[in-house]
Amino acid sequence: MARGPKKHLKRLNAPKKWMLDKLSGKFAPRPSAGPHKLRESMPLIVLIRNKLKYSLTYGETKKVTMSRAIKVDGKVRTDICFPTGFMDVVSIDKTGEHFRMLFDVKGRFLIHRVKKEEAAYKLCNVKSVRTAAKGVPVITTHDGRTIRYPDPLIKVHDTVKLDIATNKAVDFIKFEPGNLAYITGGQNCGRIGIITHKEKHPGSFDIVHVKDSVGHSFATRLTNVFPIGKGKQAWVSLPRGKGVRLSIAEERDRKLAAKAKEM
């Protein structure tokens, strides 16, 4: 009988959102314990070696991280399996590059390049509001942070704008109809739209209805909805396509049009 934590991850069991190939070995890097869950994160080695192509091998990636070149949310991380998740800011000072972890409309991790000004903050979804020892009010966010003395108007499912340098919440977005939201799980993962209304289902999962910028409506669980802006204005830069998922026919037409332009 196995005892202790699992230390391996078979390649076929790795999350599909990492987009790893099947034939480059039997195993995949297993994310360390950290601020994000295993299946909702991507280890630094996959980011550096497979996505950004800054190294070719495990050993080279180890040298990159041990040279203290990689920062996640402003902190140097030397663990090559450190888990990076949605909204995390990965900075490489030597190249002057900053990336934000987002999802594309097919639910796969997207490394979105951002400017230095935008890399100074991130958005955090509030998972719980409680009172800690000695009556100190605290909120817990989706990336495992505890923020003391938050604004009393902040509730569960709201989003706070966090200044990475000070770890202080400087502003917040209420979870309410009319605000812009990013879908972070389920079949609609990666889509972006305006919250239209919420259905309560006692004893089951609350459902939220969302409408994207081209008028397509869809529904998802409340826990999958991450507000990212007041009204239609997003507080972070969005990837190409603005979170609009095309049908198979629309995707085909767009590819054919692009090919016709090249010819």
Buried (B, 14 or more C-beta within 10 A) or exposed (E): EEEEEEEEBEBEEBBEBBBBEEEEEEEBBBBBEBBBEBEBBBBBBBBBBBBBEBBEEEEEBBEBBEEEBBBBBBEEBBBBBBBBBBBBBBBBEEEEBBBBBBBBBEBBBBBBEBEEEBBBBBBBBBBEBEEEEEEEBBBBBBBEBEBEEBEEEBEBBBBBBBBBEEEBBEBBBBBEEEBBBBBBBBEBBBBBBBBEEBEEEEEEEBBBBBEBBEEBEBEBBBBBBBBBBBEEEBBBEBBEEBBBBBEEEEEEEEEEEEEEEEE
